[in-house]
Amino acid sequence: MCLKHNFVIQSKYFMIQTSYGRKKPGCSPFVVIAPHGAGDDKKTGVIANRLAKKLNGFLVVNKKYIKSDNSRAHKYPEKIEDFNELCWGHSYNKYLWKRKRPEMKLFYKDVDAYCKEAKKINPFKKAIAIYIHGMNSNEIGIDIGVGAKKFVHTDTIYGAKAYRFFRKNYGKITLKISLIKKIKDDLQKKLAKDRELKVTIGGHYSGWSRQSAIQFHKHGGRNDYAMQFEISHLFRQKYSEINYIVETLGNALQQTFES
């Protein structure tokens, strides 16, 4: 189901500095998020910022905390925290924030608050959470994470419950199948023509564990749309390529949700 709605052009909101990085309000259903914007996924903070501007969306970026395998981790151990790896308590059926740094809890508190604001703008009462990540690939331009996988030999999109091997992953598919396919097809058509690159669904990271950030939007009483875009390093080195991928991704999202 697409959104038949003309969004208001975003006014000039000020960037707000936070203990984890920065955030910025918006005036559309889109909430753009960069959990690894401090250097783990290079230039994803820049891409998130530009994409939020194109979509008139909300923005939340981690600019201070890094993963344990980051080259700077030994020098700044107090800054180690993977903002894309939540802690879900199966026994308590909720997220266990006390096991994470307070800044990460605030990060998701702000994401949650912006999603609630975004719902008010969307006539279908859904926030659209967009997570920006980076990967290294010379063949795949974008991998879409929506709590599912699409294998090469079939057109069917599978959730975690379809495989016994993945029985410990209880995440949900975070977007309607029809919308997943439309976004994938629009991106594939563009990237195949311009760069001879593939677009995959769950090929690099499925996001079907409840520890994954996109699953935050389907648990704890939430029911947003959520998706993660793993962007090849080929689009994160030069600003001309950054602008290209922002335009390409932004156009695909607008065509899917605004038409």
N, C-alpha and C positions, 0 to 999 in steps of 0.2 A: 504494500500500500504506500503510495507516494504522498507527499505533503503538497496539497494544492493551496499554496500560501505564498504571498509576496512578503519577504522579510524586510524589516526596516533597516535602512543603511545605518551602520554602527557610528555613533558619535565618538568623539575623541576621548576615550577613557584613559585615565592615567594608570601606568603600571604600578602595582603595589609590591613593595619589597617584603619578603617574609623570612622566617628563620630557615626555611629550606630552599629559598630561591625567590620566585616571583609569581604573581598571578595578576589577572586582568579580567574585569567583567566584560560581558558581551551583550548582544541583543538578537541572538538567533538560537535555535535549538542545539547548536553544536558546542561541545566542550572539548577543546583540544588539550592533550596532556602529554608531557614528556618526562617520564620517570627517570630516564638515564641521561638527562641533559647536562650533567656535570662532567661529561667526558667519556663515559663508558660507550655510548653510542654517539660518536662525534657528529656535530652539526644538527642533531635532532632538536635541540632547543631552538635553533634558528629556524628550522623547517616548521616546527610547531607554532612559533610566533608568526611567521608569514602566512601559514595556513589559517590560523585563527583570524588574522586580519582579512584574508580573502573571504572567509565564511562569515564575517561579522560575529565570530564566536567568542566564547569564554576561553581563557587560557590559564593553565597551571603547569609550571615548570620547576623541576628539581634542578638546582644549579650548584648544590653544595655536597651532596652525598654520593659516594661511589661504591661500586661492588668490591668484594674482597680480592678479586683477581685483577683489579686495576693496577697499573704500574706505579701509581702514587699511593697505593694503600699502605705500604710499609712505612711511609713517611707521615701519613695522616690517618692513623688507626681510629681516631675519634670520629672520622668522617665515613666510616664503613657502614653502609646499609643499602641493601638492594630494594629500591622503591617499587620494583615490579614483583616482588615476592612477599605476599602477605602471609599471615599465620592464621589458619583456620582451625578452630578447636572443634573436632568432631563430637566430642562428648558434650560440649557446651552449646554446639550449633551456632557459633558466632565467631567473629574475628577476635583474636587475642592481641590487643594493641600493647599490652604491658611488656610483651616480648620484643617489641620494636621500639626504635627511638621515638621520643615525643614529636620530633619534627616530621616523621613519617605519618604519625597519627593525624597531625595537623594538615598535612598534605591531602590526605583522603577526606578529612573533614571539609576542606575547602572544595575538593572535587564534588563531594556529596551536596554541598550547599549550592554550588553553581549548577549542578544537574537539576536541583529542585527549581531554580530560577529558570533554567532552560525549558523545563516542562511547561511552564506557564505561557511560554511564547509559542510552543508547538500545539497546533489545534488537535493533535492526536495524543497530547499529554505524555510525550516521550522525549527524554533527553537523548542526544546522540553523542556518545562519548567516543572520541577519536584518540587512540594512543599511538604515538610516533616512536619507532625504534629503528635501529640500524643493524644490517647484516653485511657480510662479505660474500658476494656472489657475482660471477661474471656471466651467468646465464639467466638468473631470476632477477627481475627488476624490482618487483614488489611481492611480498608474501603476505596474505591476509589472514590474520588470526581472529577467529570468531567462535572458538570452542569446538572446532570441527576440522575434519580433513577431507580433501577430495583427491582420490588417487587417480593416476594417469589413465588406467584401464577402464574407468567408469565415470559417468556423469553424476553419480550419486554423491551427496555430501553426508558424511558420517559423523555422528557425535561420539563421545567417549563410551557411552553405554553399549555401543555396537560391538565392542571388542573385549573379550575376557582379559586379554593381556593388559588392558588399561583399566581394570576393574577398580583400582584405587583412586582413579580420577573421577570425581563426581560433579564436574563442571557442566553447565548447560550451554547449548548453542545460543549465542548472544545477539543474534540478528535473524530476521525472517529469511528463509532459504531463497525466496524469490529476489530479495534485496541483495543478498550475498552474490548470487549469480549475475545480477545486473551490474553491480560494481565491478566484479571480476571481469566480465565480458567487455565493459567499456574501457577498463584499464588495459586489458590484453590487446584489444584492437589498436589502441594508441601506441603502446610500447613496442608491439610487434612491428608496426609500420615504421616508427621513428628510430627504434634502437635495436630491433631484432632480439628483444628480451621477453622472457616468459613472466606471467603472473600466476601465482599458485595460491591455494587455500590450505593453510596448515602444513605446507611443505617444509617450512623452517621451524615454525612454532605454532602449535595448535591453540594453546591457551585454554585447554579444557580441564585443567586442574583448578580447584577452588583457591589455590595459592596465587593464581595468576591475577593480575590487576583487572583485566576485563571482566573476570567473574565477580568482582566487587559489585558490579552493577546488576547482578542477578541474585544476590544473596543479601541477607540481613534486612529483608523487607523491601528491597529495591527491585525495579523492573524497567531499567533503561535499555536502550539499544547501545551496544558497545562493540568496538572492533579495534584491532591492532594492525598497524601497517609496518612491516619490517622492510626498510628501504635499503637497496643495495648501496655499497660504498661508491659505486659509479656515479650516483646522484648526490653525493655528499662531499665531494672534493672541490669542485668549482662552483662559484655562485651562479654562473649561468645554468648549470645543471640543477642546482637547488631551486632556482626560479622555475625551471622546466617542470620538475616533479611536483612542486607546489601547485602550479597551474593545472597540471594533468590530474592530480589527486583531487584538488578542489573542484574542478569541473565535473569529475565523475560523481562526487558526493552531491553537488548541487543538482545535477541531472537526475539523480536517484531520489532525493528527498524534497526537492523544491518544485518539480514539474508535476 
